[in-house]
Amino acid sequence: VFSRDSLRLVLNWIINGSRFKQGFYIFGPSGAGKTSIVEQVCARMNLSLHYECATDGMEMSDLIGNFQLVSGGEMRFIEGQLTQAYRNGGIFLLDEMDRWNVPSKMYSILEGKPLYLPTGEVILPHPNFRLFATGNTSGGGDVTGKYRDTYTQNEAFLQRFDCLRMSYPKADVEEALVTKYLMSASDLPLEFAA
């Protein structure tokens, strides 16, 4: 079940992009549907989705790619999810972005500048490349204590994103979802939905 306002913003950004921003950041509490909305829209529109979940120790090479030993003892550059989306078009989803101390190299991606691979190849962004990111905080750090492993993001970095704050669904919507689930897949009584 999509929030009409959230769905409208996500679809508009996928279809039209933005002349001024190269990324779309969805933030809000855990379990509110930030990742799901991107995944479900891509699935329903048959769009290529390239996914990476950010971690504290992640490096740009995790997104761009790196040289790996392949069969026969040969070293070969294996493209990361970001490079594949940048080259071929599609949606790149950087999940839990605020759990990563984002390097400044990401700024050039969000400005649509060429991507320089360690192989010497230079890739221009595909016209259908879109970058989505999700996080629990608005980028300003966690003031609640619930998301202690998040980083405060640089304001210059955040200004390169259009943003959407996601919330939990309204009580009646959530109750209808739980009731539908209980009716089809559970032995729990329907009173559990309330």
Secondary structure by P-SEA (a helix, b strand, c coil): cccaaaaaaaaaaaacccccccbbbbbbcccccaaaaaaaaaaaaccbbbbbbbccccccccccbbbbbcccbbbbbbbcaaaaaaacccbbbbccccccccccccccccccccccccccccccccccbbbbbbccccccccccccccccccccaaaaaacbbbbbbcccaaaaaaaaaaaaaccccccccccc
